[in-house]
């Protein structure tokens, strides 16, 4: 019985590895959903795309897209093209992406600080600043922490 369970587990792990190889790397912006392409053009202009990783689930369907821009900004989109996470290492992210109420609170609580990372998780948005402060907001801009 132990051998059977172990064998089944091994087959499962191998099958996951085979499907993980279906992930693709490209630099063609046309591989992204229209919503993602428009988002990049609106907020990051003509910044060149270094690469796009198209992540697939175990069934071979698109799970999400990870975009690396030439200036080092990383953007993750869900399968429909909605942004999930944006991160910069050198420069602040465009504030207009977030609701005005969130930006106003950041300016009030941490004047002069720029946004290093934005992450959407359900109805919550987590913002990380360059001074390592983490702030969580709901969709309407109410500070949660």
VMD Tcl script that draws the C-alpha trace (Angstrom):
set ca {
  {0.00 0.00 0.00}
  {2.85 2.39 0.83}
  {4.42 1.71 -2.58}
  {1.16 2.49 -4.33}
  {0.73 5.81 -2.50}
  {4.37 6.71 -3.16}
  {4.03 5.79 -6.84}
  {0.88 7.90 -7.21}
  {2.60 10.85 -5.54}
  {5.59 10.51 -7.88}
  {3.34 10.46 -10.94}
  {1.50 13.56 -9.73}
  {4.76 15.47 -9.19}
  {6.08 14.42 -12.60}
  {2.86 15.51 -14.32}
  {3.08 18.92 -12.66}
  {6.64 19.27 -13.90}
  {5.63 18.41 -17.45}
  {2.88 21.03 -17.47}
  {5.17 23.65 -15.91}
  {7.28 23.39 -19.06}
  {4.32 24.79 -21.00}
  {5.04 28.26 -19.55}
  {6.22 30.58 -22.31}
  {8.62 33.50 -22.46}
  {8.19 36.19 -25.10}
  {8.72 39.92 -25.59}
  {5.72 40.38 -27.90}
  {3.26 42.74 -26.20}
  {0.51 41.35 -28.44}
  {0.63 38.14 -26.39}
  {-0.98 40.08 -23.52}
  {-4.72 40.70 -23.17}
  {-5.85 44.09 -24.57}
  {-6.49 45.40 -21.04}
  {-2.86 44.69 -20.03}
  {-1.47 46.30 -23.19}
  {-3.52 49.44 -22.59}
  {-2.47 49.55 -18.92}
  {1.21 49.40 -19.85}
  {0.82 52.07 -22.53}
  {-1.15 54.35 -20.20}
  {1.12 54.16 -17.17}
  {4.54 53.25 -18.56}
  {4.45 54.82 -22.03}
  {6.70 53.30 -24.61}
  {8.98 51.60 -22.09}
  {10.45 48.57 -23.80}
  {9.38 45.13 -22.63}
  {12.32 42.97 -21.57}
  {10.19 39.83 -21.43}
  {6.76 38.43 -20.70}
  {6.34 35.13 -18.90}
  {3.01 33.48 -19.58}
  {2.26 31.15 -16.67}
  {-0.05 28.24 -17.31}
  {-1.95 26.13 -14.82}
  {-1.68 22.35 -14.70}
  {-4.33 22.11 -17.44}
  {-2.27 24.25 -19.81}
  {-4.56 27.29 -19.57}
  {-3.17 30.77 -18.94}
  {-3.02 31.47 -15.22}
  {-1.30 34.86 -15.30}
  {1.25 37.05 -17.06}
  {4.47 38.39 -15.56}
  {5.91 41.37 -17.44}
  {9.40 42.77 -16.91}
  {9.96 46.22 -18.38}
  {13.41 47.32 -19.54}
  {13.61 49.84 -16.66}
  {13.23 47.02 -14.10}
  {9.54 47.46 -13.25}
  {7.70 44.15 -12.84}
  {3.96 43.86 -13.45}
  {1.82 40.80 -12.85}
  {-1.55 40.50 -14.56}
  {-4.27 37.90 -14.04}
  {-5.54 35.85 -16.98}
  {-8.09 38.51 -17.93}
  {-5.48 41.28 -18.00}
  {-6.20 43.03 -14.67}
  {-3.08 44.06 -12.75}
  {-2.38 42.07 -9.58}
  {1.04 43.32 -8.52}
  {3.46 46.04 -9.62}
  {6.95 46.47 -8.24}
  {9.79 48.91 -8.89}
  {13.28 48.73 -7.46}
  {14.73 52.10 -8.46}
  {11.96 54.61 -9.10}
  {8.53 55.28 -7.69}
  {5.46 53.85 -9.36}
  {2.84 56.09 -11.00}
  {0.44 57.19 -8.26}
  {-2.51 57.58 -10.61}
  {-2.94 53.82 -10.74}
  {-4.41 53.95 -7.23}
  {-7.54 55.69 -5.97}
  {-7.11 59.35 -5.01}
  {-8.08 58.57 -1.39}
  {-5.22 56.11 -1.06}
  {-2.70 58.55 -2.52}
  {-3.94 61.36 -0.25}
  {-3.45 59.18 2.83}
  {0.05 58.14 1.72}
  {1.00 61.81 1.23}
  {-0.44 62.73 4.64}
  {1.11 59.85 6.60}
  {4.42 59.62 4.72}
  {5.12 62.89 2.91}
  {7.75 62.68 0.19}
  {7.72 58.88 0.04}
  {7.31 57.09 -3.25}
  {5.49 53.82 -3.87}
  {7.76 50.81 -4.42}
  {5.10 48.10 -4.69}
  {1.32 47.77 -5.14}
  {-0.51 44.50 -4.69}
  {-4.21 43.70 -5.05}
  {-5.59 40.81 -3.05}
  {-9.34 40.50 -3.38}
  {-10.82 43.77 -2.11}
  {-7.62 44.89 -0.42}
  {-4.66 46.82 -1.76}
  {-1.28 46.65 -0.08}
  {1.19 49.44 -0.78}
  {4.88 49.32 0.12}
  {6.91 52.51 0.19}
  {10.64 52.97 -0.30}
  {11.01 53.55 3.46}
  {9.80 49.91 3.94}
  {6.41 50.97 5.29}
  {3.48 48.68 4.41}
  {-0.02 50.11 4.24}
  {-3.23 48.18 3.57}
  {-6.36 49.75 2.16}
  {-9.77 48.55 1.08}
  {-10.99 49.35 -2.45}
  {-12.59 52.61 -1.30}
  {-9.31 53.88 0.16}
  {-9.92 53.25 3.86}
  {-6.68 52.51 5.73}
  {-6.90 49.07 7.36}
  {-3.70 48.94 9.42}
}
mol new
graphics top color blue
foreach p $ca { graphics top sphere $p radius 0.5 }
foreach p [lrange $ca 0 end-1] q [lrange $ca 1 end] { graphics top cylinder $p $q radius 0.2 }
display resetview
